[in-house]
Amino acid sequence: MQIYGKNECYICKFNLDWTAFISEGDVTSFSIMGNQVIGDFVALEETATPEGKKVECEVIVQCPRCRNRNKYMSSFVMSVSK
């Protein structure tokens, strides 16, 4: 599974079009424009929905230009297997 985000670095204003690759609920890697970068996410809340499990999380992505660690809020739904 992949989740996407478009944010701006708080320090240098670099556009961070990031992608997080998720396997079984854990982020396996982050990339910005196809280049792997340091990133992490912290699940804050999980809610059951008819579509699956909705996860509210903090996403932390390191800017490749200035190396600042930027924190953003995000959410995604992990689909129920049928």
Backbone atoms as SQL, in Angstrom:
CREATE TABLE atoms (id INTEGER PRIMARY KEY, chain TEXT, resi INTEGER, resn TEXT, atom TEXT, x REAL, y REAL, z REAL);
INSERT INTO atoms VALUES
  (1, 'A', 1, 'MET', 'N', 0.839, -1.173, 0.000),
  (2, 'A', 1, 'MET', 'CA', 0.000, 0.000, 0.000),
  (3, 'A', 1, 'MET', 'C', 0.889, 1.243, 0.000),
  (4, 'A', 2, 'GLN', 'N', 0.414, 2.291, -0.638),
  (5, 'A', 2, 'GLN', 'CA', 1.153, 3.550, -0.678),
  (6, 'A', 2, 'GLN', 'C', 0.236, 4.685, -0.241),
  (7, 'A', 3, 'ILE', 'N', 0.782, 5.638, 0.523),
  (8, 'A', 3, 'ILE', 'CA', 0.065, 6.876, 0.802),
  (9, 'A', 3, 'ILE', 'C', 0.930, 8.026, 0.312),
  (10, 'A', 4, 'TYR', 'N', 0.272, 9.083, -0.103),
  (11, 'A', 4, 'TYR', 'CA', 0.962, 10.217, -0.715),
  (12, 'A', 4, 'TYR', 'C', 0.673, 11.485, 0.068),
  (13, 'A', 5, 'GLY', 'N', 1.587, 12.423, -0.002),
  (14, 'A', 5, 'GLY', 'CA', 1.382, 13.728, 0.607),
  (15, 'A', 5, 'GLY', 'C', 2.120, 14.798, -0.165),
  (16, 'A', 6, 'LYS', 'N', 1.563, 15.997, -0.132),
  (17, 'A', 6, 'LYS', 'CA', 2.210, 17.170, -0.739),
  (18, 'A', 6, 'LYS', 'C', 2.311, 18.205, 0.357),
  (19, 'A', 7, 'ASN', 'N', 3.515, 18.499, 0.763),
  (20, 'A', 7, 'ASN', 'CA', 3.756, 19.473, 1.813),
  (21, 'A', 7, 'ASN', 'C', 4.946, 20.331, 1.426),
  (22, 'A', 8, 'GLU', 'N', 5.250, 21.294, 2.274),
  (23, 'A', 8, 'GLU', 'CA', 6.373, 22.193, 2.057),
  (24, 'A', 8, 'GLU', 'C', 7.251, 22.154, 3.299),
  (25, 'A', 9, 'CYS', 'N', 8.568, 22.127, 3.104),
  (26, 'A', 9, 'CYS', 'CA', 9.495, 22.156, 4.232),
  (27, 'A', 9, 'CYS', 'C', 9.282, 23.453, 5.006),
  (28, 'A', 10, 'TYR', 'N', 9.196, 23.343, 6.317),
  (29, 'A', 10, 'TYR', 'CA', 8.971, 24.520, 7.160),
  (30, 'A', 10, 'TYR', 'C', 10.153, 25.488, 7.127),
  (31, 'A', 11, 'ILE', 'N', 11.355, 24.994, 6.861),
  (32, 'A', 11, 'ILE', 'CA', 12.556, 25.831, 6.901),
  (33, 'A', 11, 'ILE', 'C', 12.889, 26.427, 5.531),
  (34, 'A', 12, 'CYS', 'N', 13.131, 25.575, 4.529),
  (35, 'A', 12, 'CYS', 'CA', 13.612, 26.075, 3.230),
  (36, 'A', 12, 'CYS', 'C', 12.522, 26.174, 2.164),
  (37, 'A', 13, 'LYS', 'N', 11.290, 25.774, 2.497),
  (38, 'A', 13, 'LYS', 'CA', 10.130, 25.868, 1.588),
  (39, 'A', 13, 'LYS', 'C', 10.219, 24.939, 0.378),
  (40, 'A', 14, 'PHE', 'N', 11.088, 23.922, 0.438),
  (41, 'A', 14, 'PHE', 'CA', 11.201, 22.928, -0.629),
  (42, 'A', 14, 'PHE', 'C', 9.902, 22.123, -0.694),
  (43, 'A', 15, 'ASN', 'N', 9.401, 21.855, -1.911),
  (44, 'A', 15, 'ASN', 'CA', 8.186, 21.062, -2.072),
  (45, 'A', 15, 'ASN', 'C', 8.485, 19.595, -1.789),
  (46, 'A', 16, 'LEU', 'N', 7.778, 19.045, -0.824),
  (47, 'A', 16, 'LEU', 'CA', 7.958, 17.647, -0.439),
  (48, 'A', 16, 'LEU', 'C', 6.758, 16.847, -0.938),
  (49, 'A', 17, 'ASP', 'N', 6.847, 16.306, -2.135),
  (50, 'A', 17, 'ASP', 'CA', 5.834, 15.398, -2.657),
  (51, 'A', 17, 'ASP', 'C', 6.285, 13.997, -2.269),
  (52, 'A', 18, 'TRP', 'N', 5.840, 13.526, -1.094),
  (53, 'A', 18, 'TRP', 'CA', 6.363, 12.290, -0.540),
  (54, 'A', 18, 'TRP', 'C', 5.415, 11.125, -0.769),
  (55, 'A', 19, 'THR', 'N', 5.982, 9.934, -0.725),
  (56, 'A', 19, 'THR', 'CA', 5.245, 8.681, -0.803),
  (57, 'A', 19, 'THR', 'C', 5.742, 7.785, 0.324),
  (58, 'A', 20, 'ALA', 'N', 4.807, 7.210, 1.071),
  (59, 'A', 20, 'ALA', 'CA', 5.161, 6.234, 2.105),
  (60, 'A', 20, 'ALA', 'C', 4.690, 4.862, 1.628),
  (61, 'A', 21, 'PHE', 'N', 5.565, 3.890, 1.676),
  (62, 'A', 21, 'PHE', 'CA', 5.244, 2.518, 1.291),
  (63, 'A', 21, 'PHE', 'C', 4.973, 1.731, 2.566),
  (64, 'A', 22, 'ILE', 'N', 3.769, 1.153, 2.664),
  (65, 'A', 22, 'ILE', 'CA', 3.324, 0.512, 3.898),
  (66, 'A', 22, 'ILE', 'C', 3.085, -0.970, 3.647),
  (67, 'A', 23, 'SER', 'N', 3.581, -1.792, 4.567),
  (68, 'A', 23, 'SER', 'CA', 3.367, -3.232, 4.508),
  (69, 'A', 23, 'SER', 'C', 2.891, -3.701, 5.877),
  (70, 'A', 24, 'GLU', 'N', 1.691, -4.266, 5.932),
  (71, 'A', 24, 'GLU', 'CA', 1.109, -4.783, 7.168),
  (72, 'A', 24, 'GLU', 'C', 1.137, -3.759, 8.297),
  (73, 'A', 25, 'GLY', 'N', 0.792, -2.504, 7.980),
  (74, 'A', 25, 'GLY', 'CA', 0.683, -1.467, 8.997),
  (75, 'A', 25, 'GLY', 'C', 1.966, -0.749, 9.342),
  (76, 'A', 26, 'ASP', 'N', 3.102, -1.194, 8.830),
  (77, 'A', 26, 'ASP', 'CA', 4.383, -0.543, 9.113),
  (78, 'A', 26, 'ASP', 'C', 4.912, 0.132, 7.852),
  (79, 'A', 27, 'VAL', 'N', 5.445, 1.343, 8.011),
  (80, 'A', 27, 'VAL', 'CA', 6.066, 2.027, 6.879),
  (81, 'A', 27, 'VAL', 'C', 7.392, 1.344, 6.590),
  (82, 'A', 28, 'THR', 'N', 7.571, 0.895, 5.353),
  (83, 'A', 28, 'THR', 'CA', 8.820, 0.227, 4.985),
  (84, 'A', 28, 'THR', 'C', 9.827, 1.207, 4.401),
  (85, 'A', 29, 'SER', 'N', 9.339, 2.284, 3.739),
  (86, 'A', 29, 'SER', 'CA', 10.248, 3.311, 3.226),
  (87, 'A', 29, 'SER', 'C', 9.472, 4.553, 2.821),
  (88, 'A', 30, 'PHE', 'N', 10.189, 5.661, 2.728),
  (89, 'A', 30, 'PHE', 'CA', 9.652, 6.929, 2.240),
  (90, 'A', 30, 'PHE', 'C', 10.463, 7.342, 1.028),
  (91, 'A', 31, 'SER', 'N', 9.814, 8.011, 0.080),
  (92, 'A', 31, 'SER', 'CA', 10.563, 8.578, -1.039),
  (93, 'A', 31, 'SER', 'C', 10.007, 9.949, -1.389),
  (94, 'A', 32, 'ILE', 'N', 10.886, 10.803, -1.908),
  (95, 'A', 32, 'ILE', 'CA', 10.514, 12.100, -2.456),
  (96, 'A', 32, 'ILE', 'C', 11.042, 12.119, -3.875),
  (97, 'A', 33, 'MET', 'N', 10.129, 12.252, -4.838),
  (98, 'A', 33, 'MET', 'CA', 10.477, 12.241, -6.264),
  (99, 'A', 33, 'MET', 'C', 11.312, 11.013, -6.622),
  (100, 'A', 34, 'GLY', 'N', 10.965, 9.860, -6.076),
  (101, 'A', 34, 'GLY', 'CA', 11.642, 8.613, -6.401),
  (102, 'A', 34, 'GLY', 'C', 12.912, 8.334, -5.637),
  (103, 'A', 35, 'ASN', 'N', 13.376, 9.285, -4.830),
  (104, 'A', 35, 'ASN', 'CA', 14.597, 9.091, -4.047),
  (105, 'A', 35, 'ASN', 'C', 14.236, 8.760, -2.609),
  (106, 'A', 36, 'GLN', 'N', 14.812, 7.689, -2.085),
  (107, 'A', 36, 'GLN', 'CA', 14.515, 7.288, -0.715),
  (108, 'A', 36, 'GLN', 'C', 15.033, 8.336, 0.269),
  (109, 'A', 37, 'VAL', 'N', 14.194, 8.685, 1.251),
  (110, 'A', 37, 'VAL', 'CA', 14.553, 9.662, 2.277),
  (111, 'A', 37, 'VAL', 'C', 14.220, 9.089, 3.646),
  (112, 'A', 38, 'ILE', 'N', 14.714, 9.756, 4.687),
  (113, 'A', 38, 'ILE', 'CA', 14.413, 9.344, 6.053),
  (114, 'A', 38, 'ILE', 'C', 13.011, 9.813, 6.403),
  (115, 'A', 39, 'GLY', 'N', 12.205, 8.922, 6.930),
  (116, 'A', 39, 'GLY', 'CA', 10.847, 9.272, 7.313),
  (117, 'A', 39, 'GLY', 'C', 10.300, 8.273, 8.304),
  (118, 'A', 40, 'ASP', 'N', 9.202, 8.642, 8.931),
  (119, 'A', 40, 'ASP', 'CA', 8.570, 7.773, 9.919),
  (120, 'A', 40, 'ASP', 'C', 7.128, 8.212, 10.071),
  (121, 'A', 41, 'PHE', 'N', 6.301, 7.350, 10.621),
  (122, 'A', 41, 'PHE', 'CA', 4.975, 7.805, 10.996),
  (123, 'A', 41, 'PHE', 'C', 4.603, 7.208, 12.333),
  (124, 'A', 42, 'VAL', 'N', 3.770, 7.965, 13.061),
  (125, 'A', 42, 'VAL', 'CA', 3.304, 7.550, 14.377),
  (126, 'A', 42, 'VAL', 'C', 1.787, 7.484, 14.306),
  (127, 'A', 43, 'ALA', 'N', 1.223, 6.293, 14.450),
  (128, 'A', 43, 'ALA', 'CA', -0.231, 6.148, 14.445),
  (129, 'A', 43, 'ALA', 'C', -0.784, 6.720, 15.743),
  (130, 'A', 44, 'LEU', 'N', -1.727, 7.649, 15.624),
  (131, 'A', 44, 'LEU', 'CA', -2.317, 8.282, 16.795),
  (132, 'A', 44, 'LEU', 'C', -3.653, 7.664, 17.167),
  (133, 'A', 45, 'GLU', 'N', -4.427, 7.276, 16.153),
  (134, 'A', 45, 'GLU', 'CA', -5.754, 6.732, 16.409),
  (135, 'A', 45, 'GLU', 'C', -6.159, 5.817, 15.269),
  (136, 'A', 46, 'GLU', 'N', -6.784, 4.700, 15.613),
  (137, 'A', 46, 'GLU', 'CA', -7.309, 3.778, 14.615),
  (138, 'A', 46, 'GLU', 'C', -8.803, 3.632, 14.853),
  (139, 'A', 47, 'THR', 'N', -9.599, 3.727, 13.777),
  (140, 'A', 47, 'THR', 'CA', -11.047, 3.648, 13.866),
  (141, 'A', 47, 'THR', 'C', -11.545, 2.655, 12.830),
  (142, 'A', 48, 'ALA', 'N', -12.453, 1.765, 13.239),
  (143, 'A', 48, 'ALA', 'CA', -13.040, 0.815, 12.301),
  (144, 'A', 48, 'ALA', 'C', -14.122, 1.516, 11.489),
  (145, 'A', 49, 'THR', 'N', -14.094, 1.335, 10.167),
  (146, 'A', 49, 'THR', 'CA', -15.104, 1.881, 9.265),
  (147, 'A', 49, 'THR', 'C', -15.568, 0.748, 8.354),
  (148, 'A', 50, 'PRO', 'N', -16.688, 0.925, 7.642),
  (149, 'A', 50, 'PRO', 'CA', -17.125, -0.120, 6.704),
  (150, 'A', 50, 'PRO', 'C', -16.088, -0.414, 5.612),
  (151, 'A', 51, 'GLU', 'N', -15.279, 0.589, 5.252),
  (152, 'A', 51, 'GLU', 'CA', -14.267, 0.407, 4.207),
  (153, 'A', 51, 'GLU', 'C', -13.004, -0.272, 4.721),
  (154, 'A', 52, 'GLY', 'N', -12.785, -0.241, 6.024),
  (155, 'A', 52, 'GLY', 'CA', -11.570, -0.801, 6.605),
  (156, 'A', 52, 'GLY', 'C', -11.165, -0.035, 7.841),
  (157, 'A', 53, 'LYS', 'N', -9.899, -0.132, 8.195),
  (158, 'A', 53, 'LYS', 'CA', -9.381, 0.541, 9.383),
  (159, 'A', 53, 'LYS', 'C', -8.818, 1.903, 8.988),
  (160, 'A', 54, 'LYS', 'N', -9.407, 2.989, 9.537),
  (161, 'A', 54, 'LYS', 'CA', -8.911, 4.339, 9.267),
  (162, 'A', 54, 'LYS', 'C', -7.836, 4.660, 10.295),
  (163, 'A', 55, 'VAL', 'N', -6.682, 5.112, 9.822),
  (164, 'A', 55, 'VAL', 'CA', -5.549, 5.421, 10.686),
  (165, 'A', 55, 'VAL', 'C', -5.241, 6.914, 10.581),
  (166, 'A', 56, 'GLU', 'N', -5.298, 7.610, 11.714),
  (167, 'A', 56, 'GLU', 'CA', -4.861, 9.008, 11.809),
  (168, 'A', 56, 'GLU', 'C', -3.420, 8.955, 12.302),
  (169, 'A', 57, 'CYS', 'N', -2.525, 9.690, 11.650),
  (170, 'A', 57, 'CYS', 'CA', -1.122, 9.574, 12.027),
  (171, 'A', 57, 'CYS', 'C', -0.363, 10.879, 11.829),
  (172, 'A', 58, 'GLU', 'N', 0.790, 10.951, 12.485),
  (173, 'A', 58, 'GLU', 'CA', 1.766, 12.006, 12.243),
  (174, 'A', 58, 'GLU', 'C', 2.806, 11.430, 11.296),
  (175, 'A', 59, 'VAL', 'N', 3.094, 12.149, 10.238),
  (176, 'A', 59, 'VAL', 'CA', 4.115, 11.731, 9.287),
  (177, 'A', 59, 'VAL', 'C', 5.314, 12.646, 9.471),
  (178, 'A', 60, 'ILE', 'N', 6.491, 12.062, 9.620),
  (179, 'A', 60, 'ILE', 'CA', 7.720, 12.827, 9.799),
  (180, 'A', 60, 'ILE', 'C', 8.615, 12.535, 8.596),
  (181, 'A', 61, 'VAL', 'N', 8.926, 13.588, 7.830),
  (182, 'A', 61, 'VAL', 'CA', 9.723, 13.438, 6.613),
  (183, 'A', 61, 'VAL', 'C', 10.908, 14.392, 6.673),
  (184, 'A', 62, 'GLN', 'N', 12.109, 13.862, 6.408),
  (185, 'A', 62, 'GLN', 'CA', 13.307, 14.706, 6.393),
  (186, 'A', 62, 'GLN', 'C', 13.458, 15.349, 5.018),
  (187, 'A', 63, 'CYS', 'N', 13.612, 16.667, 5.002),
  (188, 'A', 63, 'CYS', 'CA', 13.807, 17.409, 3.754),
  (189, 'A', 63, 'CYS', 'C', 15.170, 17.043, 3.164),
  (190, 'A', 64, 'PRO', 'N', 15.208, 16.647, 1.877),
  (191, 'A', 64, 'PRO', 'CA', 16.498, 16.298, 1.277),
  (192, 'A', 64, 'PRO', 'C', 17.398, 17.512, 1.037),
  (193, 'A', 65, 'ARG', 'N', 16.827, 18.701, 1.036),
  (194, 'A', 65, 'ARG', 'CA', 17.622, 19.905, 0.780),
  (195, 'A', 65, 'ARG', 'C', 18.297, 20.413, 2.053),
  (196, 'A', 66, 'CYS', 'N', 17.522, 20.667, 3.130),
  (197, 'A', 66, 'CYS', 'CA', 18.105, 21.278, 4.337),
  (198, 'A', 66, 'CYS', 'C', 18.212, 20.304, 5.511),
  (199, 'A', 67, 'ARG', 'N', 17.693, 19.081, 5.358),
  (200, 'A', 67, 'ARG', 'CA', 17.747, 18.018, 6.372),
  (201, 'A', 67, 'ARG', 'C', 16.840, 18.271, 7.585),
  (202, 'A', 68, 'ASN', 'N', 15.956, 19.269, 7.506),
  (203, 'A', 68, 'ASN', 'CA', 15.004, 19.500, 8.590),
  (204, 'A', 68, 'ASN', 'C', 13.990, 18.359, 8.623),
  (205, 'A', 69, 'ARG', 'N', 13.620, 17.925, 9.825),
  (206, 'A', 69, 'ARG', 'CA', 12.585, 16.899, 9.978),
  (207, 'A', 69, 'ARG', 'C', 11.246, 17.606, 10.134),
  (208, 'A', 70, 'ASN', 'N', 10.359, 17.425, 9.158),
  (209, 'A', 70, 'ASN', 'CA', 9.058, 18.078, 9.102),
  (210, 'A', 70, 'ASN', 'C', 7.979, 17.107, 9.558),
  (211, 'A', 71, 'LYS', 'N', 7.037, 17.598, 10.360),
  (212, 'A', 71, 'LYS', 'CA', 5.963, 16.759, 10.887),
  (213, 'A', 71, 'LYS', 'C', 4.627, 17.245, 10.329),
  (214, 'A', 72, 'TYR', 'N', 3.829, 16.315, 9.792),
  (215, 'A', 72, 'TYR', 'CA', 2.527, 16.623, 9.210),
  (216, 'A', 72, 'TYR', 'C', 1.501, 15.620, 9.722),
  (217, 'A', 73, 'MET', 'N', 0.238, 16.019, 9.709),
  (218, 'A', 73, 'MET', 'CA', -0.859, 15.109, 10.038),
  (219, 'A', 73, 'MET', 'C', -1.351, 14.472, 8.740),
  (220, 'A', 74, 'SER', 'N', -1.746, 13.209, 8.814),
  (221, 'A', 74, 'SER', 'CA', -2.254, 12.506, 7.647),
  (222, 'A', 74, 'SER', 'C', -3.229, 11.432, 8.112),
  (223, 'A', 75, 'SER', 'N', -3.952, 10.861, 7.181),
  (224, 'A', 75, 'SER', 'CA', -4.822, 9.728, 7.496),
  (225, 'A', 75, 'SER', 'C', -4.959, 8.864, 6.249),
  (226, 'A', 76, 'PHE', 'N', -5.246, 7.596, 6.463),
  (227, 'A', 76, 'PHE', 'CA', -5.474, 6.674, 5.356),
  (228, 'A', 76, 'PHE', 'C', -6.346, 5.541, 5.852),
  (229, 'A', 77, 'VAL', 'N', -6.943, 4.803, 4.924),
  (230, 'A', 77, 'VAL', 'CA', -7.800, 3.666, 5.253),
  (231, 'A', 77, 'VAL', 'C', -7.138, 2.403, 4.736),
  (232, 'A', 78, 'MET', 'N', -6.959, 1.449, 5.637),
  (233, 'A', 78, 'MET', 'CA', -6.444, 0.133, 5.243),
  (234, 'A', 78, 'MET', 'C', -7.658, -0.721, 4.910),
  (235, 'A', 79, 'SER', 'N', -7.795, -1.108, 3.645),
  (236, 'A', 79, 'SER', 'CA', -8.975, -1.814, 3.159),
  (237, 'A', 79, 'SER', 'C', -9.127, -3.180, 3.801),
  (238, 'A', 80, 'VAL', 'N', -10.384, -3.582, 3.918),
  (239, 'A', 80, 'VAL', 'CA', -10.702, -4.908, 4.426),
  (240, 'A', 80, 'VAL', 'C', -10.565, -5.892, 3.275),
  (241, 'A', 81, 'SER', 'N', -9.841, -6.978, 3.473),
  (242, 'A', 81, 'SER', 'CA', -9.697, -8.008, 2.436),
  (243, 'A', 81, 'SER', 'C', -10.987, -8.790, 2.325),
  (244, 'A', 82, 'LYS', 'N', -11.421, -9.030, 1.085),
  (245, 'A', 82, 'LYS', 'CA', -12.672, -9.781, 0.863),
  (246, 'A', 82, 'LYS', 'C', -12.389, -11.090, 0.190);
